[in-house]
Amino acid sequence: MKFCRIRTETGTIPAAIDAEGTARSLAGLMQDLSADSLAEGKLASVTEAGLAALPALNAPDYAPILSDIRRIFCIGLNYSDHAEEAGMAIPEQPILFMKVCPATGANDPVTVPKGSQKMDWEVELGVVIGKKTQHVSVEDALDHVAGYCVVNDLSERSYQIERGGQWVKGKSCDGFGPVGPWLVTADEVPDPQALDMFLDVNGERCQTGNTATMIFGVAEIISHLSEFITLMPGDIISTGTPPGVGMGMKPQRFLRPGDTMRLGIEGLGEQNQSVKAWSA
């Protein structure tokens, strides 16, 4: 199933996407989609057969996929060809950093941070944790996944690289956490290491990749993180990006007001974002 949250005139409501691609309101079945929905298995009660009778939501305005995304963990340099374009060594263990900005909707406009000159794009596979995860083996790690989503790991490269070495500063500007449009349940993604992905800027294809070329696969990432951190329902892990980011281009290319981004992952939907100038 594909779940989402949609903004309406009367508030944000939970929804699911039917076989024809129409969003159907779940407001009569649950109050919202949240970390508790994942932990308590509430999504399992929604079936494709029951969607046809539910109200259709036209031209949906997608909110973040959960009402309370608690933490966004990110894995850096997780595609060997991206590490090469960044001029960095292939890591021996997963590189972990955090996005500490609030998650945003898949199609929400993105603001260039005040003073930014190096705002960049990164299409990534997001993994949504569904249950408490501690010291899980690689073999059992995928059993802890509620579903998957698209993430744009937006970055300000000068903040990330030139301002003291902590990546979180360049990854957590306002609006730098687009997730969705959908939370696609794990049963619809039998192999997370076989998904095509892309990102266009102003209609030009910049990133083309497949999750098969990750250095550390989804199961290995979950197992590794769970050695150090107890993962909880509603946590999202953004698993790295393929080559084609602006920082790696010659000459380098960065986002400016008026630019547009279109990005997606096979079976997980697409995001469409416009870039706007900062204002007080």
C-alpha positions as CSV (number, residue, x, y, z in Angstrom):
1,M,0.0,0.0,0.0
2,K,0.9,3.6,-0.5
3,F,0.1,5.9,2.3
4,C,0.3,9.7,2.5
5,R,-0.9,12.8,4.3
6,I,-2.8,15.5,2.4
7,R,-3.4,19.1,3.4
8,T,-7.0,20.3,3.0
9,E,-8.9,23.4,3.9
10,T,-9.9,21.8,7.1
11,G,-6.6,20.3,8.1
12,T,-4.2,17.5,7.2
13,I,-5.8,14.1,6.7
14,P,-4.4,10.6,6.2
15,A,-4.9,9.0,2.8
16,A,-3.9,6.0,0.7
17,I,-3.3,5.7,-3.1
18,D,-5.6,3.2,-4.9
19,A,-4.7,1.0,-7.9
20,E,-5.6,3.8,-10.3
21,G,-3.4,6.3,-8.5
22,T,-6.2,8.3,-6.9
23,A,-5.7,9.4,-3.3
24,R,-8.5,8.2,-1.0
25,S,-9.2,9.8,2.4
26,L,-8.7,7.6,5.5
27,A,-10.0,10.3,7.8
28,G,-12.9,8.0,8.8
29,L,-10.6,5.1,9.7
30,M,-7.7,6.8,11.6
31,Q,-6.9,10.2,13.0
32,D,-3.5,10.6,11.3
33,L,-0.5,8.7,10.1
34,S,2.1,8.8,12.8
35,A,4.9,6.9,14.4
36,D,2.3,5.2,16.6
37,S,0.5,4.1,13.5
38,L,3.6,2.2,12.5
39,A,4.4,0.8,15.9
40,E,0.8,-0.4,16.5
41,G,0.4,-2.0,13.0
42,K,-2.6,0.2,12.2
43,L,-1.7,0.5,8.5
44,A,-2.3,-3.3,8.1
45,S,-6.0,-2.8,8.5
46,V,-6.3,-0.8,5.3
47,T,-6.7,-3.0,2.2
48,E,-6.9,-2.2,-1.5
49,A,-10.4,-3.7,-1.7
50,G,-11.8,-1.2,0.8
51,L,-10.4,2.0,-0.9
52,A,-12.9,2.3,-3.7
53,A,-15.7,3.3,-1.3
54,L,-13.6,6.1,0.3
55,P,-13.7,9.8,-0.7
56,A,-11.4,10.7,-3.5
57,L,-8.9,13.6,-3.0
58,N,-8.2,15.5,-6.2
59,A,-5.0,17.4,-6.8
60,P,-3.5,16.4,-3.5
61,D,-1.2,18.8,-1.6
62,Y,1.2,16.3,0.1
63,A,2.3,16.9,3.7
64,P,5.2,15.0,5.2
65,I,4.4,11.3,5.3
66,L,4.1,11.1,9.1
67,S,2.8,13.7,11.5
68,D,5.8,13.2,13.8
69,I,8.9,12.2,12.0
70,R,11.2,12.1,15.0
71,R,14.7,11.8,13.4
72,I,16.2,11.8,10.0
73,F,19.5,9.9,9.9
74,C,21.6,10.2,6.7
75,I,24.3,8.1,5.2
76,G,27.1,10.0,3.4
77,L,29.1,8.9,0.4
78,N,27.2,5.6,0.0
79,Y,27.6,5.3,-3.8
80,S,31.1,4.7,-5.0
81,D,30.8,6.9,-8.1
82,H,29.4,9.8,-5.9
83,A,32.4,9.5,-3.6
84,E,34.6,9.7,-6.6
85,E,32.9,12.8,-8.0
86,A,33.2,14.4,-4.5
87,G,36.9,13.6,-4.4
88,M,36.5,11.6,-1.2
89,A,37.7,8.1,-0.3
90,I,35.2,5.2,-0.2
91,P,34.2,4.8,3.4
92,E,35.0,1.6,5.3
93,Q,31.9,2.0,7.5
94,P,28.7,3.9,6.9
95,I,29.2,7.7,7.4
96,L,26.4,9.0,9.6
97,F,25.0,12.5,10.0
98,M,21.7,14.0,10.8
99,K,19.2,16.4,9.3
100,V,17.7,18.3,12.2
101,C,15.3,20.5,10.2
102,P,11.6,19.5,10.2
103,A,10.5,17.3,7.4
104,T,8.5,19.0,4.6
105,G,6.1,17.9,1.9
106,A,7.3,16.4,-1.3
107,N,6.3,19.4,-3.5
108,D,6.8,22.2,-1.0
109,P,8.9,25.1,-2.4
110,V,12.5,25.2,-1.2
111,T,14.1,28.5,0.0
112,V,17.7,29.3,-0.8
113,P,19.2,30.0,2.7
114,K,20.3,33.5,3.5
115,G,23.8,34.1,2.1
116,S,23.9,30.7,0.3
117,Q,26.0,30.3,-2.8
118,K,26.2,26.5,-3.0
119,M,22.8,24.9,-2.5
120,D,22.8,21.4,-4.0
121,W,20.4,18.5,-4.7
122,E,20.5,14.8,-3.8
123,V,17.9,12.2,-4.6
124,E,17.9,9.4,-2.0
125,L,16.0,6.3,-0.9
126,G,14.4,6.9,2.5
127,V,13.8,3.9,4.8
128,V,11.1,4.3,7.4
129,I,11.6,2.3,10.6
130,G,8.5,0.5,11.9
131,K,9.5,-1.0,15.2
132,K,12.1,-0.6,17.9
133,T,15.4,-1.8,16.6
134,Q,18.5,-2.6,18.8
135,H,21.5,-4.7,17.8
136,V,19.6,-6.3,14.8
137,S,21.4,-8.6,12.5
138,V,21.8,-7.9,8.8
139,E,19.6,-11.0,8.1
140,D,16.7,-9.6,10.3
141,A,17.1,-5.9,9.6
142,L,14.5,-5.6,6.8
143,D,11.9,-7.0,9.2
144,H,12.1,-3.7,11.0
145,V,11.2,-1.6,8.0
146,A,7.7,-0.2,7.7
147,G,8.2,1.2,4.2
148,Y,10.2,3.4,1.9
149,C,10.0,6.9,0.5
150,V,11.8,9.5,-1.7
151,V,14.0,12.0,0.0
152,N,15.7,15.0,-1.4
153,D,18.8,15.5,0.8
154,L,19.2,19.1,0.0
155,S,22.6,20.5,1.0
156,E,24.4,23.8,1.3
157,R,28.0,22.8,0.4
158,S,29.8,25.8,1.9
159,Y,28.0,25.3,5.2
160,Q,28.7,21.6,5.0
161,I,32.4,21.6,4.0
162,E,33.8,25.1,4.6
163,R,32.3,26.1,8.0
164,G,33.9,23.8,10.6
165,G,33.5,20.2,9.4
166,Q,30.1,19.3,10.8
167,W,27.9,18.2,7.9
168,V,24.7,18.8,9.9
169,K,25.1,22.6,9.4
170,G,24.9,22.2,5.6
171,K,22.0,19.7,5.7
172,S,19.5,21.2,8.1
173,C,18.5,24.6,6.7
174,D,14.8,25.4,6.7
175,G,13.0,23.3,4.0
176,F,15.9,20.9,3.5
177,G,13.9,17.8,4.4
178,P,11.4,16.9,1.6
179,V,10.0,13.4,2.1
180,G,7.4,11.5,0.2
181,P,5.0,11.9,-1.5
182,W,4.1,8.4,-0.2
183,L,5.2,5.9,2.4
184,V,5.2,2.7,0.4
185,T,4.9,-0.3,2.6
186,A,7.8,-2.8,2.6
187,D,5.7,-5.6,1.0
188,E,5.5,-3.5,-2.2
189,V,9.4,-3.2,-2.3
190,P,10.6,-6.8,-2.4
191,D,14.2,-5.7,-3.1
192,P,15.3,-2.2,-2.0
193,Q,18.6,-2.8,-3.8
194,A,17.0,-2.8,-7.2
195,L,15.3,0.6,-7.6
196,D,16.0,3.1,-10.4
197,M,16.2,6.8,-9.3
198,F,16.6,10.1,-11.1
199,L,16.7,13.9,-10.5
200,D,16.2,16.7,-13.1
201,V,17.0,20.4,-12.6
202,N,15.1,22.7,-14.9
203,G,14.1,19.7,-17.0
204,E,17.7,18.5,-17.5
205,R,18.6,15.1,-16.2
206,C,21.4,15.4,-13.6
207,Q,21.2,12.2,-11.6
208,T,20.5,8.7,-12.8
209,G,21.2,5.8,-10.6
210,N,20.1,2.5,-9.1
211,T,20.2,1.4,-5.4
212,A,22.1,-1.7,-6.5
213,T,25.2,0.4,-6.5
214,M,25.1,1.4,-2.9
215,I,28.3,0.6,-1.0
216,F,26.3,-0.4,2.1
217,G,22.8,-1.8,1.5
218,V,19.7,-1.0,3.4
219,A,19.9,-4.1,5.7
220,E,23.6,-3.4,6.5
221,I,22.9,0.2,7.3
222,I,20.1,-0.6,9.7
223,S,22.2,-3.3,11.4
224,H,25.1,-0.9,11.7
225,L,23.2,2.0,13.1
226,S,21.4,-0.3,15.6
227,E,24.7,-1.1,17.2
228,F,25.0,2.5,18.5
229,I,21.5,4.0,18.4
230,T,18.1,2.5,19.2
231,L,16.0,3.1,16.1
232,M,12.4,3.9,16.8
233,P,9.2,3.8,14.7
234,G,9.0,6.9,12.6
235,D,12.7,7.3,12.2
236,I,13.8,7.8,8.6
237,I,17.2,6.8,7.2
238,S,18.2,8.6,4.0
239,T,20.6,6.2,2.4
240,G,22.9,8.2,0.1
241,T,22.8,9.6,-3.4
242,P,24.2,8.5,-6.8
243,P,26.4,10.8,-8.9
244,G,25.3,13.9,-10.6
245,V,25.1,16.4,-7.8
246,G,26.0,20.0,-8.6
247,M,29.2,20.0,-6.5
248,G,30.6,17.2,-8.7
249,M,30.0,19.0,-12.0
250,K,32.7,20.8,-13.9
251,P,32.2,23.6,-13.6
252,Q,30.2,23.3,-10.4
253,R,26.5,24.1,-10.6
254,F,24.2,25.1,-7.7
255,L,20.5,26.0,-7.2
256,R,19.3,29.5,-7.7
257,P,15.8,31.1,-7.2
258,G,13.5,30.2,-10.1
259,D,15.1,26.7,-10.6
260,T,12.9,23.6,-10.4
261,M,13.7,20.1,-9.4
262,R,11.9,16.9,-10.3
263,L,13.0,13.6,-8.7
264,G,11.8,10.1,-8.1
265,I,12.4,6.5,-7.3
266,E,10.9,3.5,-9.0
267,G,7.6,2.6,-7.4
268,L,7.9,5.4,-4.7
269,G,6.5,8.4,-6.6
270,E,8.0,11.7,-7.5
271,Q,8.7,15.1,-6.0
272,N,8.5,18.5,-7.7
273,Q,10.0,21.5,-6.1
274,S,10.5,25.1,-7.0
275,V,13.4,27.2,-5.6
276,K,12.6,30.6,-4.2
277,A,14.7,33.4,-2.8
278,W,15.2,33.9,1.0
279,S,13.2,36.7,2.6
280,A,13.0,37.8,6.2
